Amino acid sequence: MKSLLYVITSLLVIGLAFWAYHENYKTQEALGETDDLRRDIGEQRARLGMLRAEWAYLNRPDRLRELAEINFERLGLLPLAPDQFGRVDQVSYPAQKTLLNLENAVDVSSDGGEE
């Protein structure tokens, strides 16, 4: 009986060791993937910063003004002036549509009943 218990215990220890070994490799793989993703995120953030700087460089007002002057015959772009903008009271908004037809409306007040 004791020998059967020893065999079962040793098989259980071997099984647990195999499980722990397998979990260790899965954990190491997950950590490696995490490191790869963090590195990729860092590279993409650096690239995004570079693209934002390039966008700001390309959208300089003096550069855009010069391009508009060079291509005036083809594009007909003029610089913005304050008199080109309108006021809010000049905007015509569409008419409001009523959602309910209240032709036979009944006035309900709190005076008509109990006091």
N, CA and C atoms as a LAMMPS dump frame, in Angstrom:
ITEM: TIMESTEP
0
ITEM: NUMBER OF ATOMS
345
ITEM: BOX BOUNDS ff ff ff
-5.0000000000000000e+02 5.0000000000000000e+02
-5.0000000000000000e+02 5.0000000000000000e+02
-5.0000000000000000e+02 5.0000000000000000e+02
ITEM: ATOMS id mol type element x y z
1 1 1 N 0.816 -1.191 0
2 1 2 C 0 0 0
3 1 3 C 0.859 1.254 0
4 2 1 N 1.968 1.197 0.794
5 2 2 C 2.858 2.348 0.846
6 2 3 C 3.517 2.598 -0.5
7 3 1 N 3.893 1.545 -1.179
8 3 2 C 4.576 1.709 -2.463
9 3 3 C 3.635 2.331 -3.504
10 4 1 N 2.344 1.976 -3.462
11 4 2 C 1.361 2.578 -4.369
12 4 3 C 1.232 4.08 -4.081
13 5 1 N 1.233 4.447 -2.82
14 5 2 C 1.169 5.844 -2.434
15 5 3 C 2.425 6.586 -2.903
16 6 1 N 3.58 5.97 -2.803
17 6 2 C 4.82 6.584 -3.283
18 6 3 C 4.794 6.784 -4.799
19 7 1 N 4.299 5.8 -5.519
20 7 2 C 4.224 5.891 -6.98
21 7 3 C 3.266 7.004 -7.389
22 8 1 N 2.089 7.07 -6.769
23 8 2 C 1.107 8.11 -7.094
24 8 3 C 1.658 9.495 -6.753
25 9 1 N 2.316 9.613 -5.614
26 9 2 C 2.889 10.89 -5.21
27 9 3 C 3.987 11.322 -6.169
28 10 1 N 4.845 10.381 -6.557
29 10 2 C 5.923 10.741 -7.488
30 10 3 C 5.354 11.112 -8.861
31 11 1 N 4.315 10.419 -9.326
32 11 2 C 3.678 10.778 -10.593
33 11 3 C 3.024 12.155 -10.496
34 12 1 N 2.421 12.445 -9.358
35 12 2 C 1.819 13.753 -9.153
36 12 3 C 2.876 14.855 -9.166
37 13 1 N 4.013 14.619 -8.529
38 13 2 C 5.102 15.604 -8.522
39 13 3 C 5.648 15.801 -9.938
40 14 1 N 5.801 14.714 -10.703
41 14 2 C 6.288 14.816 -12.077
42 14 3 C 5.287 15.594 -12.931
43 15 1 N 3.995 15.317 -12.746
44 15 2 C 2.964 16.043 -13.492
45 15 3 C 2.959 17.518 -13.158
46 16 1 N 3.072 17.851 -11.89
47 16 2 C 3.122 19.263 -11.486
48 16 3 C 4.381 19.948 -11.997
49 17 1 N 5.482 19.228 -12.011
50 17 2 C 6.72 19.811 -12.537
51 17 3 C 6.58 20.094 -14.029
52 18 1 N 5.976 19.165 -14.761
53 18 2 C 5.745 19.387 -16.194
54 18 3 C 4.831 20.585 -16.416
55 19 1 N 3.758 20.681 -15.614
56 19 2 C 2.832 21.803 -15.729
57 19 3 C 3.545 23.126 -15.441
58 20 1 N 4.342 23.178 -14.378
59 20 2 C 5.07 24.395 -14.021
60 20 3 C 6.07 24.761 -15.116
61 21 1 N 6.739 23.778 -15.685
62 21 2 C 7.699 24 -16.774
63 21 3 C 6.983 24.584 -17.987
64 22 1 N 5.82 24.027 -18.323
65 22 2 C 5.036 24.501 -19.465
66 22 3 C 4.527 25.935 -19.216
67 23 1 N 4.03 26.218 -18.034
68 23 2 C 3.543 27.565 -17.688
69 23 3 C 4.677 28.579 -17.701
70 24 1 N 5.859 28.156 -17.288
71 24 2 C 7.014 29.062 -17.308
72 24 3 C 7.334 29.488 -18.735
73 25 1 N 7.317 28.546 -19.673
74 25 2 C 7.596 28.891 -21.063
75 25 3 C 6.502 29.774 -21.662
76 26 1 N 5.234 29.519 -21.307
77 26 2 C 4.155 30.383 -21.794
78 26 3 C 4.29 31.801 -21.234
79 27 1 N 4.696 31.898 -19.971
80 27 2 C 4.895 33.211 -19.354
81 27 3 C 6.052 33.953 -20.009
82 28 1 N 7.145 33.252 -20.266
83 28 2 C 8.295 33.877 -20.92
84 28 3 C 7.92 34.357 -22.321
85 29 1 N 7.107 33.581 -23.034
86 29 2 C 6.672 33.983 -24.371
87 29 3 C 5.778 35.223 -24.302
88 30 1 N 4.866 35.253 -23.325
89 30 2 C 3.987 36.41 -23.167
90 30 3 C 4.796 37.655 -22.802
91 31 1 N 5.803 37.511 -21.956
92 31 2 C 6.665 38.646 -21.596
93 31 3 C 7.448 39.146 -22.809
94 32 1 N 7.9 38.219 -23.645
95 32 2 C 8.603 38.612 -24.867
96 32 3 C 7.696 39.374 -25.82
97 33 1 N 6.456 38.904 -25.971
98 33 2 C 5.501 39.616 -26.824
99 33 3 C 5.196 41 -26.266
100 34 1 N 5.086 41.096 -24.946
101 34 2 C 4.835 42.393 -24.313
102 34 3 C 5.989 43.349 -24.578
103 35 1 N 7.208 42.854 -24.458
104 35 2 C 8.371 43.705 -24.743
105 35 3 C 8.378 44.157 -26.193
106 36 1 N 8.045 43.245 -27.108
107 36 2 C 7.981 43.613 -28.525
108 36 3 C 6.924 44.683 -28.77
109 37 1 N 5.751 44.514 -28.149
110 37 2 C 4.686 45.506 -28.316
111 37 3 C 5.081 46.858 -27.74
112 38 1 N 5.726 46.858 -26.585
113 38 2 C 6.177 48.127 -25.993
114 38 3 C 7.207 48.809 -26.883
115 39 1 N 8.094 48.045 -27.461
116 39 2 C 9.093 48.616 -28.353
117 39 3 C 8.408 49.192 -29.598
118 40 1 N 7.449 48.446 -30.151
119 40 2 C 6.712 48.942 -31.315
120 40 3 C 5.932 50.212 -30.99
121 41 1 N 5.315 50.257 -29.814
122 41 2 C 4.579 51.459 -29.41
123 41 3 C 5.526 52.642 -29.285
124 42 1 N 6.695 52.431 -28.706
125 42 2 C 7.685 53.504 -28.59
126 42 3 C 8.14 54.004 -29.949
127 43 1 N 8.374 53.074 -30.873
128 43 2 C 8.79 53.476 -32.216
129 43 3 C 7.682 54.259 -32.92
130 44 1 N 6.432 53.802 -32.756
131 44 2 C 5.318 54.495 -33.402
132 44 3 C 5.089 55.878 -32.794
133 45 1 N 5.283 56.018 -31.489
134 45 2 C 5.162 57.343 -30.862
135 45 3 C 6.25 58.278 -31.367
136 46 1 N 7.451 57.764 -31.519
137 46 2 C 8.533 58.598 -32.054
138 46 3 C 8.22 59.007 -33.49
139 47 1 N 7.703 58.073 -34.278
140 47 2 C 7.322 58.396 -35.661
141 47 3 C 6.186 59.407 -35.697
142 48 1 N 5.223 59.265 -34.809
143 48 2 C 4.119 60.216 -34.738
144 48 3 C 4.623 61.609 -34.372
145 49 1 N 5.561 61.686 -33.458
146 49 2 C 6.151 62.975 -33.113
147 49 3 C 6.862 63.598 -34.3
148 50 1 N 7.587 62.757 -35.056
149 50 2 C 8.268 63.264 -36.242
150 50 3 C 7.26 63.747 -37.283
151 51 1 N 6.18 62.991 -37.488
152 51 2 C 5.16 63.387 -38.465
153 51 3 C 4.458 64.673 -38.043
154 52 1 N 4.206 64.831 -36.748
155 52 2 C 3.593 66.079 -36.279
156 52 3 C 4.526 67.265 -36.507
157 53 1 N 5.807 67.076 -36.26
158 53 2 C 6.77 68.156 -36.503
159 53 3 C 6.836 68.48 -37.991
160 54 1 N 6.824 67.455 -38.827
161 54 2 C 6.854 67.688 -40.27
162 54 3 C 5.591 68.408 -40.733
163 55 1 N 4.441 68.02 -40.181
164 55 2 C 3.175 68.683 -40.524
165 55 3 C 3.223 70.162 -40.123
166 56 1 N 3.737 70.434 -38.934
167 56 2 C 3.846 71.829 -38.487
168 56 3 C 4.808 72.598 -39.39
169 57 1 N 5.885 71.961 -39.805
170 57 2 C 6.849 72.622 -40.687
171 57 3 C 6.221 72.931 -42.045
172 58 1 N 5.458 71.98 -42.592
173 58 2 C 4.853 72.181 -43.904
174 58 3 C 3.688 73.18 -43.867
175 59 1 N 3.072 73.367 -42.721
176 59 2 C 1.936 74.276 -42.616
177 59 3 C 2.315 75.642 -42.048
178 60 1 N 3.557 76.034 -42.208
179 60 2 C 3.969 77.371 -41.775
180 60 3 C 3.228 78.408 -42.612
181 61 1 N 2.699 79.458 -41.985
182 61 2 C 1.951 80.464 -42.74
183 61 3 C 2.775 81.13 -43.846
184 62 1 N 4.048 81.412 -43.587
185 62 2 C 4.86 82.061 -44.623
186 62 3 C 5.069 81.145 -45.827
187 63 1 N 5.236 79.86 -45.588
188 63 2 C 5.395 78.901 -46.68
189 63 3 C 4.101 78.785 -47.482
190 64 1 N 2.966 78.678 -46.797
191 64 2 C 1.694 78.562 -47.492
192 64 3 C 1.374 79.83 -48.281
193 65 1 N 1.706 80.982 -47.723
194 65 2 C 1.497 82.246 -48.426
195 65 3 C 2.327 82.281 -49.71
196 66 1 N 3.578 81.843 -49.61
197 66 2 C 4.456 81.82 -50.777
198 66 3 C 3.928 80.861 -51.846
199 67 1 N 3.445 79.689 -51.424
200 67 2 C 2.879 78.739 -52.382
201 67 3 C 1.623 79.295 -53.054
202 68 1 N 0.804 80.019 -52.288
203 68 2 C -0.406 80.611 -52.864
204 68 3 C -0.034 81.679 -53.894
205 69 1 N 1.019 82.435 -53.621
206 69 2 C 1.453 83.464 -54.578
207 69 3 C 2.039 82.834 -55.837
208 70 1 N 2.818 81.779 -55.674
209 70 2 C 3.426 81.12 -56.826
210 70 3 C 2.352 80.52 -57.73
211 71 1 N 1.308 79.929 -57.132
212 71 2 C 0.264 79.236 -57.893
213 71 3 C -1.012 80.066 -58.023
214 72 1 N -0.893 81.388 -57.979
215 72 2 C -2.078 82.238 -58.026
216 72 3 C -2.846 82.079 -59.34
217 73 1 N -2.163 82.017 -60.462
218 73 2 C -2.834 81.902 -61.752
219 73 3 C -3.658 80.624 -61.849
220 74 1 N -3.123 79.545 -61.28
221 74 2 C -3.805 78.253 -61.368
222 74 3 C -4.89 78.094 -60.305
223 75 1 N -4.631 78.563 -59.073
224 75 2 C -5.553 78.332 -57.971
225 75 3 C -6.449 79.531 -57.649
226 76 1 N -5.924 80.725 -57.83
227 76 2 C -6.693 81.926 -57.518
228 76 3 C -6.927 82.119 -56.031
229 77 1 N -6.005 81.694 -55.197
230 77 2 C -6.152 81.837 -53.754
231 77 3 C -5.732 83.23 -53.315
232 78 1 N -6.533 83.829 -52.45
233 78 2 C -6.229 85.15 -51.898
234 78 3 C -6.043 85.017 -50.395
235 79 1 N -5.271 85.918 -49.803
236 79 2 C -5.129 85.866 -48.35
237 79 3 C -6.451 86.217 -47.664
238 80 1 N -6.651 85.688 -46.483
239 80 2 C -7.86 85.972 -45.726
240 80 3 C -7.816 87.391 -45.192
241 81 1 N -8.972 88.046 -45.227
242 81 2 C -9.104 89.396 -44.688
243 81 3 C -10.252 89.402 -43.691
244 82 1 N -10.232 90.321 -42.714
245 82 2 C -11.291 90.346 -41.698
246 82 3 C -12.679 90.6 -42.279
247 83 1 N -12.77 91.325 -43.393
248 83 2 C -14.095 91.613 -43.952
249 83 3 C -14.696 90.41 -44.683
250 84 1 N -13.967 89.313 -44.811
251 84 2 C -14.499 88.116 -45.453
252 84 3 C -15.328 87.268 -44.496
253 85 1 N -15.28 87.571 -43.214
254 85 2 C -16.009 86.796 -42.224
255 85 3 C -17.336 87.477 -41.926
256 86 1 N -18.353 86.693 -41.652
257 86 2 C -19.667 87.228 -41.314
258 86 3 C -19.873 87.236 -39.807
259 87 1 N -21.02 87.78 -39.411
260 87 2 C -21.396 87.801 -38
261 87 3 C -22.421 86.705 -37.759
262 88 1 N -22.608 86.364 -36.524
263 88 2 C -23.536 85.296 -36.176
264 88 3 C -24.963 85.695 -36.521
265 89 1 N -25.325 86.971 -36.361
266 89 2 C -26.702 87.384 -36.645
267 89 3 C -27.001 87.391 -38.143
268 90 1 N -25.99 87.211 -38.992
269 90 2 C -26.207 87.137 -40.43
270 90 3 C -26.494 85.716 -40.918
271 91 1 N -26.339 84.746 -40.061
272 91 2 C -26.545 83.352 -40.438
273 91 3 C -28.039 83.063 -40.436
274 92 1 N -28.538 82.496 -41.524
275 92 2 C -29.953 82.129 -41.58
276 92 3 C -30.075 80.651 -41.226
277 93 1 N -30.736 80.399 -40.124
278 93 2 C -30.927 79.033 -39.657
279 93 3 C -32.22 78.483 -40.23
280 94 1 N -32.326 77.177 -40.446
281 94 2 C -33.585 76.607 -40.956
282 94 3 C -34.692 76.745 -39.913
283 95 1 N -35.937 76.817 -40.39
284 95 2 C -37.077 76.961 -39.487
285 95 3 C -37.244 75.707 -38.641
286 96 1 N -37.664 75.921 -37.406
287 96 2 C -37.892 74.804 -36.497
288 96 3 C -39.193 74.103 -36.863
289 97 1 N -39.174 72.809 -36.938
290 97 2 C -40.377 72.028 -37.208
291 97 3 C -41.006 71.63 -35.882
292 98 1 N -42.32 71.774 -35.789
293 98 2 C -42.994 71.331 -34.571
294 98 3 C -43.196 69.831 -34.656
295 99 1 N -42.956 69.186 -33.567
296 99 2 C -43.044 67.735 -33.544
297 99 3 C -44.464 67.241 -33.313
298 100 1 N -45.264 68 -32.553
299 100 2 C -46.615 67.571 -32.223
300 100 3 C -47.622 68.577 -32.763
301 101 1 N -48.753 68.088 -33.224
302 101 2 C -49.835 68.945 -33.662
303 101 3 C -50.784 69.118 -32.479
304 102 1 N -50.839 70.327 -31.923
305 102 2 C -51.631 70.573 -30.724
306 102 3 C -52.846 71.441 -31.052
307 103 1 N -53.698 71 -31.96
308 103 2 C -54.874 71.777 -32.34
309 103 3 C -55.939 71.739 -31.252
310 104 1 N -56.193 70.614 -30.681
311 104 2 C -57.231 70.459 -29.659
312 104 3 C -56.585 70.267 -28.294
313 105 1 N -55.741 71.178 -27.911
314 105 2 C -55.026 71.039 -26.652
315 105 3 C -55.947 71.331 -25.479
316 106 1 N -55.781 70.628 -24.402
317 106 2 C -56.564 70.818 -23.183
318 106 3 C -55.634 71.372 -22.127
319 107 1 N -56.057 72.459 -21.477
320 107 2 C -55.248 73.067 -20.434
321 107 3 C -55.461 72.289 -19.146
322 108 1 N -54.438 71.76 -18.588
323 108 2 C -54.501 71.011 -17.344
324 108 3 C -53.776 71.831 -16.305
325 109 1 N -54.515 72.256 -15.294
326 109 2 C -53.888 73.038 -14.24
327 109 3 C -54.15 72.38 -12.895
328 110 1 N -53.408 72.744 -11.892
329 110 2 C -53.544 72.138 -10.582
330 110 3 C -54.68 72.776 -9.784
331 111 1 N -55.359 73.812 -10.308
332 111 2 C -56.423 74.496 -9.584
333 111 3 C -57.756 73.768 -9.663
334 112 1 N -57.956 72.966 -10.64
335 112 2 C -59.293 72.455 -10.912
336 112 3 C -59.643 71.188 -10.19
337 113 1 N -59.731 71.12 -8.938
338 113 2 C -60.112 69.863 -8.294
339 113 3 C -59.944 69.934 -6.819
340 114 1 N -59.001 69.251 -6.355
341 114 2 C -58.808 69.141 -4.917
342 114 3 C -58.001 70.303 -4.382
343 115 1 N -58.325 70.642 -3.167
344 115 2 C -57.552 71.7 -2.489
345 115 3 C -56.966 71.175 -1.228
